[in-house]
Structures are given as C-alpha cells and as structure tokens.
C-alpha cells in the first residue's frame, strides 16, 4: 500500500514527458564564438571573448603556427579568474582544451603563433535534481 501511495504521488508530480526528458541524454549542438582565428609573433589578448549561456564546457582548439627559429606557440583560456594553457615547440602541433564553465561566466582566449583557432561551448546535459520539483526550486 505504501508503495502504491508513493507511486501515485510521483505520478501526480511528473508527467511521462517530463520523466522521459529528464532521463534522456540529448546532445545539443555547440555554440560557436567568433574571434580572431590566427595570431602571429606577438602575444595577443582577447582573440576570442564571451559569456557562457548556461552551465557547460568551453572547448578551445587550434594549431601551432611557428615561423620563427627557437620559438614556441602558446594558447591560453582565462575563465573568470582561472586559467588553462598549452604550449608546443612544434609547428603544426594541434591544441585542444576543454574546461567547465558556469552560466554567466566570462572568458577570453589569448596566445601567440597560432592558426585555425576555434572556440565552442557545449551545454551540460540534463536538468539536475530541480526538475521533478517544479516551482519549488529554480536552477
């Protein structure tokens, strides 16, 4: 009897469509950011800048573009005070970094001797524990 009561309470709070949505792991297309895809022999800040539209992951990729002897390449992402970076001494070497970012957090991408830079945002999958409680909790 208790099991039936709990089931009735659950059924009255969550529709089958809501339950299916919350249980799914739907892939969403990434958000692409516009910026400067190539930078030469001087350090450049703010190649890309932006704000995370929701909780998710910032993906920064590109390749080293080294034409100077005894030089390296570096790409850096600053996310609300935190920083991730990659360095390489080899021209053509690829970069690919991914970092968690919270909704509303700002970021900038900086670097030297880079080509083919792309910056994308991937939304986190799922609605968290707040979804079944309707108006009681707000994400």
C-alpha positions in Angstrom: 0.0 0.0 0.0 2.8 2.4 0.8 4.5 1.6 -2.4 1.2 2.4 -4.3 0.9 5.8 -2.4 4.4 6.8 -3.3 3.9 5.8 -6.9 0.7 7.9 -7.1 2.5 10.9 -5.6 5.3 10.6 -8.1 2.8 10.2 -11.0 1.0 13.3 -9.9 4.2 15.4 -9.9 5.9 14.3 -13.1 4.3 13.7 -16.4 5.6 10.9 -18.6 7.0 13.5 -21.0 8.9 15.3 -18.2 10.2 12.0 -16.9 11.4 11.0 -20.4 13.1 14.4 -20.9 14.9 14.3 -17.5 16.1 10.7 -18.2 17.4 11.4 -21.7 20.9 12.4 -22.6 20.2 14.6 -25.6 23.2 16.0 -27.4 22.9 19.7 -28.3 24.8 21.4 -31.0 27.7 23.5 -29.7 27.6 27.3 -29.6 30.4 28.7 -31.7 32.1 32.0 -30.8 33.5 34.4 -33.3 37.0 35.9 -33.0 40.5 36.0 -34.5 41.5 32.6 -35.8 45.2 33.4 -36.4 47.8 35.3 -34.5 51.5 35.9 -35.3 54.7 36.5 -33.4 53.4 38.8 -30.7 51.3 37.9 -27.7 47.7 38.8 -28.3 44.9 39.1 -25.7 41.2 38.7 -26.4 41.4 36.7 -29.6 38.0 35.4 -28.5 35.8 36.7 -25.7 32.4 35.7 -24.5 30.0 34.7 -21.8 28.7 31.2 -21.1 25.0 31.0 -22.0 24.4 28.2 -19.5 26.4 25.7 -17.4 28.7 23.6 -19.6 32.1 23.3 -21.1 34.3 25.7 -23.1 36.3 24.0 -25.9 39.3 25.8 -27.4 41.3 24.3 -30.2 43.8 25.3 -32.9 47.3 24.6 -34.1 50.8 26.0 -33.7 51.9 28.3 -36.5 55.6 28.8 -35.9 57.7 30.5 -38.5 60.4 31.9 -36.1 63.5 29.9 -35.2 63.8 28.9 -31.5 60.2 29.9 -30.7 57.2 28.1 -29.4 53.5 28.5 -29.6 51.0 29.0 -26.7 47.2 29.2 -26.3 45.5 30.3 -23.1 42.0 30.5 -21.9 41.1 32.6 -18.9 37.7 31.8 -17.4 36.5 34.1 -14.6 40.0 34.3 -13.0 41.0 30.7 -13.7 43.5 29.9 -16.5 44.3 26.9 -18.7 47.0 26.8 -21.3 49.0 24.6 -23.7 52.5 25.2 -25.1 54.3 23.5 -28.0 57.7 24.0 -29.8 56.5 22.2 -33.0 54.8 23.9 -35.9 51.5 22.3 -36.9 51.0 20.7 -33.5 47.3 20.7 -32.5 45.8 22.1 -29.4 42.6 21.0 -27.8 41.5 22.1 -24.3 38.1 21.8 -22.6 37.2 23.3 -19.2 33.9 23.5 -17.2 32.3 27.0 -17.2 29.3 28.3 -15.3 26.4 30.2 -16.7 27.2 33.9 -16.9 31.0 33.3 -16.5 33.2 35.3 -18.9 36.2 34.1 -20.8 39.0 35.2 -23.0 41.3 33.3 -25.3 44.9 34.6 -25.7 48.0 33.4 -27.4 51.0 33.6 -29.7 51.9 31.9 -33.0 48.5 30.1 -33.6 46.3 29.2 -36.5 42.8 27.6 -37.0 41.6 28.7 -33.6 38.0 27.7 -32.8 36.1 28.3 -29.6 32.9 26.4 -28.8 30.6 26.0 -25.9 28.9 22.7 -25.1 25.9 22.8 -22.8 25.7 20.4 -19.9 23.3 17.5 -20.4 20.3 17.1 -18.0 18.2 19.3 -15.8 19.6 18.3 -12.4 17.6 17.4 -9.4 15.5 20.6 -9.5 13.4 19.3 -12.5 11.0 17.0 -10.6 10.2 19.7 -8.0 8.6 22.1 -10.5 8.2 25.6 -9.0 9.8 24.7 -5.6 13.4 25.0 -6.8 14.9 27.2 -9.5 18.1 26.4 -11.5 
